[in-house]
Amino acid sequence: MAKWWVYMVECSDGSIYTGITNDLDARIDKHNSGKGAKYTRGRTPVVLKANWEYELRSEAAKAEFAFKKLSRMEKMELISTLHQ
């Protein structure tokens, strides 16, 4: 069964981008090649800061939606708790 990931990357301008994918490594490579999301195209390189794995795409999409509602500060706090 395919796995889905919600991920957060830090862009070169310090902003945090949140996305969803079923191939995390390929997606990060795509962002860094300038062929990823429109938002990240002018903000490369991006650095993966956090990721969460889900069984179902619908679960991942709900999580992505919730994460995108967070403020930058809340996202940074979430990322820091994962790296403690």
C-alpha positions in Angstrom: 0.0 0.0 0.0 1.3 3.5 -0.9 2.4 5.7 1.9 1.7 9.5 1.9 3.7 12.2 3.6 3.0 15.7 4.7 6.2 17.6 4.9 7.6 21.0 5.8 10.6 22.5 4.1 12.4 25.7 5.0 13.0 27.8 1.9 16.1 29.9 1.3 14.2 33.1 2.4 13.4 31.4 5.8 9.7 30.8 5.0 8.2 27.4 5.7 6.3 25.5 2.9 4.0 22.6 3.7 3.1 20.0 1.1 1.9 16.5 0.5 3.5 13.7 -1.6 3.7 9.9 -2.0 7.4 10.1 -2.8 9.2 12.4 -0.4 12.7 12.2 -1.8 11.6 12.9 -5.3 9.4 15.8 -4.2 12.2 17.5 -2.4 14.4 17.0 -5.4 11.7 18.5 -7.6 11.4 21.6 -5.4 15.2 22.1 -5.5 15.3 21.7 -9.3 12.8 24.6 -9.6 10.0 22.3 -10.9 8.1 21.9 -7.6 5.4 24.2 -6.3 5.1 27.7 -7.6 5.8 29.0 -4.1 9.2 27.3 -3.8 10.5 28.0 -7.3 12.1 31.3 -6.4 13.0 30.2 -2.9 15.5 27.3 -3.5 17.2 25.5 -2.1 14.7 24.1 0.3 15.6 22.0 3.3 13.4 19.3 4.7 12.6 20.1 8.3 9.8 17.7 9.2 7.6 14.9 7.8 4.7 12.8 8.9 3.7 9.5 7.3 0.0 8.5 6.6 -1.5 5.4 5.2 -4.3 7.2 3.3 -4.1 10.2 1.1 -7.3 11.6 2.7 -5.6 11.5 6.1 -2.5 13.3 4.8 -4.6 15.9 3.0 -6.5 16.7 6.3 -3.2 17.0 8.1 -1.7 19.2 5.4 -4.8 21.5 5.6 -4.4 21.8 9.4 -0.7 22.4 9.3 -1.1 25.1 6.6 -3.4 27.0 9.1 -0.6 27.3 11.6 1.4 30.5 12.0 5.1 30.5 11.2 5.9 30.5 14.9 3.6 27.5 15.5 5.2 25.6 12.6 8.7 26.3 14.0 7.7 25.1 17.5 6.2 21.9 15.9 9.5 21.3 14.0 11.6 21.9 17.1 9.6 19.4 19.2 10.3 16.8 16.6 14.1 17.4 16.9 14.4 17.2 20.7 
